[in-house]
Amino acid sequence: MAHHNELGKIGEKLAADFLLNNGYEILARNFIYQKAEVDIIAKNSNMIVCVEVKTRNSDFFGDPQDFVTASKIKNLVKAMDAFVIENDISLETRFDIIAVLKNKKIEQVTHYENAFYHF
């Protein structure tokens, strides 16, 4: 497995642990619909939360959350719509980003709630 894939899996584990430690219930991980993948789908209070996890070993090229593109957002919205319909969920959906910086010196998890809005 390539190093970036391993780092991504580590980041997703750190993000899931962060959510669990903050009272979220994990409903699904790596939910795939067509070409879209949602890293984590969680429930918090009366809300379904779509979480995109971005992991980097350095912020040299920019913050991890800056790499969520418009096309990625479009695919996340499509996948979440399918998840909500398939599971007959009638709760409001929120889109979050968890940015993870992880290297030998740093392990930083930052949660951005309502990082973008569906349209």
Backbone bond lengths (Angstrom), bond angles and torsions (degrees), N, CA, C in turn:
res aa  C-N    CA-C-N  psi(-1)  N-CA   C-N-CA  omega(-1)  CA-C   N-CA-C  phi
1 M - - - 1.449 - - 1.526 108.30 -
2 A 1.300 115.86 136.49 1.465 120.82 -179.83 1.518 110.49 -66.36
3 H 1.336 115.61 151.79 1.467 121.05 -177.68 1.524 111.91 -56.73
4 H 1.350 117.48 -41.29 1.467 119.00 -178.12 1.528 111.42 -65.66
5 N 1.337 117.77 -31.61 1.464 120.78 176.05 1.525 110.90 -68.19
6 E 1.332 116.27 -41.67 1.465 120.66 177.66 1.526 110.10 -63.47
7 L 1.329 117.37 -43.49 1.452 121.45 179.33 1.525 110.51 -62.59
8 G 1.315 116.98 -39.82 1.463 121.27 177.78 1.517 112.05 -62.16
9 K 1.323 117.36 -42.66 1.465 121.44 178.24 1.527 110.87 -65.11
10 I 1.333 116.58 -40.20 1.464 120.53 177.10 1.536 109.45 -62.34
11 G 1.327 116.33 -44.02 1.464 121.14 179.03 1.515 112.49 -61.39
12 E 1.336 116.73 -41.94 1.463 120.34 178.85 1.523 111.10 -65.56
13 K 1.322 117.09 -37.30 1.472 120.68 177.44 1.522 109.87 -65.75
14 L 1.332 117.91 -44.99 1.460 121.08 177.79 1.528 111.09 -61.52
15 A 1.329 117.12 -40.24 1.465 121.33 179.11 1.530 110.95 -65.58
16 A 1.327 117.07 -44.32 1.469 120.72 178.94 1.527 110.54 -62.48
17 D 1.325 116.77 -43.76 1.463 120.97 177.93 1.534 110.56 -61.13
18 F 1.327 116.41 -41.95 1.460 121.65 178.28 1.532 110.31 -59.27
19 L 1.328 116.19 -47.68 1.464 120.16 -179.49 1.522 111.33 -62.40
20 L 1.330 116.59 -46.69 1.467 120.39 179.41 1.529 110.96 -59.45
21 N 1.318 116.70 -42.38 1.467 121.10 179.75 1.527 112.78 -67.43
22 N 1.328 116.49 -16.49 1.459 121.17 179.93 1.527 112.68 -108.56
23 G 1.335 116.39 21.39 1.458 121.28 171.47 1.514 116.81 87.04
24 Y 1.316 118.14 9.65 1.462 121.11 177.40 1.526 109.62 -84.68
25 E 1.314 115.66 151.83 1.464 122.34 172.68 1.528 106.99 -107.33
26 I 1.309 117.12 125.69 1.469 121.13 179.30 1.527 108.38 -81.96
27 L 1.332 117.17 120.80 1.462 122.04 179.21 1.525 111.68 -94.56
28 A 1.332 116.67 -34.52 1.469 120.56 -178.67 1.520 109.12 -159.08
29 R 1.321 113.88 150.46 1.472 120.43 173.04 1.516 107.37 -127.21
30 N 1.327 115.29 139.62 1.462 122.30 178.42 1.525 112.19 55.16
31 F 1.326 115.77 48.12 1.465 121.89 176.51 1.522 108.44 -73.00
32 I 1.321 115.36 126.24 1.468 120.45 -177.40 1.519 109.96 -113.95
33 Y 1.323 115.15 132.31 1.449 122.34 173.73 1.521 106.91 -137.98
34 Q 1.333 115.62 117.58 1.460 122.04 -174.56 1.521 109.42 52.42
35 K 1.340 118.55 -118.93 1.466 120.92 -178.56 1.522 112.70 -93.65
36 A 1.322 117.35 -1.78 1.460 121.20 -173.56 1.521 111.41 -98.66
37 E 1.329 114.93 143.26 1.454 120.78 174.05 1.525 109.00 -128.65
38 V 1.336 114.82 128.34 1.460 120.88 174.79 1.522 106.14 -99.29
39 D 1.320 116.57 123.06 1.459 120.34 -176.25 1.522 111.97 -63.14
40 I 1.327 117.04 -50.84 1.460 121.27 -178.98 1.523 108.90 -141.27
41 I 1.326 115.60 134.61 1.457 121.89 170.70 1.519 105.84 -116.57
42 A 1.317 115.68 123.72 1.460 120.71 -174.98 1.526 110.07 -131.11
43 K 1.320 114.47 167.64 1.457 121.13 175.43 1.517 107.36 -124.17
44 N 1.328 115.19 134.27 1.452 121.68 176.82 1.519 107.30 -138.75
45 S 1.310 117.01 120.12 1.461 122.39 -174.71 1.525 108.17 56.65
46 N 1.307 117.20 -123.41 1.467 120.89 179.59 1.516 110.78 -110.14
47 M 1.341 116.12 45.36 1.457 120.89 -178.02 1.529 110.37 -141.07
48 I 1.325 115.37 140.39 1.463 121.38 172.14 1.527 106.36 -92.70
49 V 1.329 115.92 134.19 1.457 120.17 -175.57 1.525 109.44 -120.97
50 C 1.324 115.09 122.03 1.461 123.13 174.51 1.519 106.15 -91.86
51 V 1.334 116.39 121.63 1.459 120.15 -176.24 1.522 110.21 -117.19
52 E 1.310 115.54 119.86 1.459 122.41 172.51 1.522 106.67 -96.64
53 V 1.320 116.72 124.06 1.458 121.32 -178.68 1.524 108.53 -103.23
54 K 1.315 115.98 127.14 1.459 121.88 176.53 1.521 108.38 -119.73
55 T 1.316 115.72 119.47 1.462 121.03 -176.80 1.524 109.75 -118.20
56 R 1.304 115.37 134.19 1.457 122.11 176.95 1.523 108.24 -138.46
57 N 1.323 115.88 156.30 1.467 118.58 175.73 1.527 111.43 -95.11
58 S 1.348 116.29 -3.98 1.458 121.63 179.13 1.522 108.21 -157.89
59 D 1.323 115.86 151.99 1.466 118.75 174.34 1.534 111.02 -101.25
60 F 1.333 115.97 20.54 1.466 121.98 -178.18 1.531 111.81 -56.46
61 F 1.336 116.76 -41.88 1.466 120.73 -177.53 1.523 112.39 -92.94
62 G 1.310 118.43 5.19 1.456 122.68 -179.80 1.514 110.73 128.24
63 D 1.304 115.17 167.31 1.456 120.55 178.71 1.520 110.13 -70.26
64 P 1.322 117.19 145.18 1.473 120.40 -177.87 1.528 113.37 -54.25
65 Q 1.333 117.01 -39.66 1.466 120.12 -177.19 1.522 112.82 -67.26
66 D 1.325 117.48 -17.87 1.464 120.52 178.51 1.533 112.72 -71.37
67 F 1.321 117.01 -9.65 1.455 121.29 -177.32 1.531 113.44 -94.99
68 V 1.320 117.26 10.82 1.466 121.31 174.31 1.519 106.57 -89.89
69 T 1.318 115.44 106.52 1.466 121.88 -174.04 1.531 111.91 -86.28
70 A 1.311 115.84 167.89 1.468 121.56 177.51 1.524 110.86 -60.32
71 S 1.326 117.95 -39.93 1.471 119.85 179.68 1.528 110.57 -68.56
72 K 1.324 117.65 -34.79 1.464 121.24 176.10 1.526 109.92 -64.16
73 I 1.324 116.86 -43.43 1.467 121.40 178.12 1.526 109.96 -60.26
74 K 1.317 116.76 -44.55 1.466 121.17 179.72 1.526 110.52 -59.28
75 N 1.335 116.86 -43.91 1.466 120.67 179.18 1.526 112.06 -67.77
76 L 1.321 117.47 -37.54 1.468 120.47 177.45 1.523 111.10 -63.36
77 V 1.318 116.10 -42.79 1.464 120.43 179.22 1.525 110.09 -62.19
78 K 1.328 116.94 -43.42 1.463 121.49 179.13 1.536 110.78 -62.36
79 A 1.320 116.74 -44.77 1.464 120.83 -179.36 1.528 111.35 -66.31
80 M 1.314 116.74 -41.11 1.472 119.55 179.40 1.519 111.09 -66.48
81 D 1.321 116.83 -37.22 1.458 120.43 176.31 1.532 109.62 -59.49
82 A 1.327 116.88 -44.66 1.467 121.16 178.74 1.528 110.74 -63.74
83 F 1.325 118.05 -42.89 1.467 121.78 -179.87 1.528 111.12 -61.53
84 V 1.331 115.74 -45.05 1.465 120.79 -179.21 1.529 110.38 -63.40
85 I 1.316 117.13 -43.11 1.472 121.11 -179.88 1.535 110.59 -67.76
86 E 1.340 117.15 -47.24 1.472 121.25 -179.22 1.525 112.27 -59.75
87 N 1.320 116.86 -33.13 1.463 121.31 -175.54 1.525 113.17 -104.13
88 D 1.336 116.12 9.73 1.467 122.74 177.14 1.535 111.36 48.47
89 I 1.319 115.42 52.16 1.462 121.84 -178.74 1.525 108.80 -97.78
90 S 1.321 115.71 132.76 1.463 119.75 -179.36 1.531 112.16 -114.66
91 L 1.312 117.07 21.01 1.458 121.32 178.86 1.524 110.79 -90.52
92 E 1.315 115.55 157.56 1.461 121.24 175.63 1.530 109.40 -67.19
93 T 1.327 116.03 147.17 1.465 121.31 -179.46 1.521 110.18 -110.67
94 R 1.325 114.77 136.56 1.463 121.32 176.72 1.523 108.01 -121.64
95 F 1.337 116.42 146.18 1.461 121.98 -179.76 1.531 109.46 -112.24
96 D 1.327 115.17 118.06 1.462 122.13 -178.22 1.523 110.36 -117.68
97 I 1.321 114.97 160.56 1.464 121.39 170.77 1.521 107.05 -124.50
98 I 1.308 115.75 135.44 1.454 120.42 169.59 1.522 106.57 -113.05
99 A 1.333 114.52 118.63 1.458 121.76 179.24 1.521 108.24 -98.42
100 V 1.326 115.65 128.11 1.460 121.31 -179.50 1.526 108.69 -120.15
101 L 1.316 115.60 124.62 1.460 121.77 170.03 1.523 106.21 -108.08
102 K 1.335 116.15 119.96 1.464 119.98 -174.28 1.517 108.91 -140.73
103 N 1.330 115.18 120.05 1.456 121.64 170.88 1.526 107.23 -151.28
104 K 1.312 117.69 -166.66 1.468 120.24 -176.72 1.528 112.88 -63.87
105 K 1.333 117.17 -27.21 1.462 120.79 -175.71 1.526 113.86 -103.12
106 I 1.326 116.61 -25.97 1.472 121.04 -171.66 1.522 110.72 -126.13
107 E 1.332 114.89 139.19 1.459 121.65 167.98 1.525 105.62 -138.77
108 Q 1.322 115.25 96.88 1.462 121.15 -173.62 1.522 109.96 -123.89
109 V 1.327 116.46 127.60 1.467 122.98 178.24 1.520 107.50 -117.71
110 T 1.338 116.41 122.99 1.455 121.78 179.00 1.520 109.03 -123.49
111 H 1.322 115.99 126.61 1.466 122.13 -176.59 1.527 109.38 -104.35
112 Y 1.324 116.25 120.55 1.458 122.29 176.94 1.522 108.32 -107.24
113 E 1.337 116.36 103.52 1.454 120.53 177.87 1.522 109.52 -78.31
114 N 1.329 116.19 149.09 1.459 121.34 -178.38 1.524 111.79 49.06
115 A 1.326 115.53 47.90 1.459 121.83 -175.78 1.520 111.94 -65.42
116 F 1.319 116.35 -30.20 1.453 121.24 175.16 1.513 107.91 -156.73
117 Y 1.309 115.94 161.15 1.463 121.47 -176.39 1.517 109.85 -110.41
118 H 1.324 114.67 144.13 1.466 118.10 174.62 1.520 108.15 -75.14
119 F 1.311 115.43 158.90 1.462 119.69 -176.20 1.503 109.94 -136.70
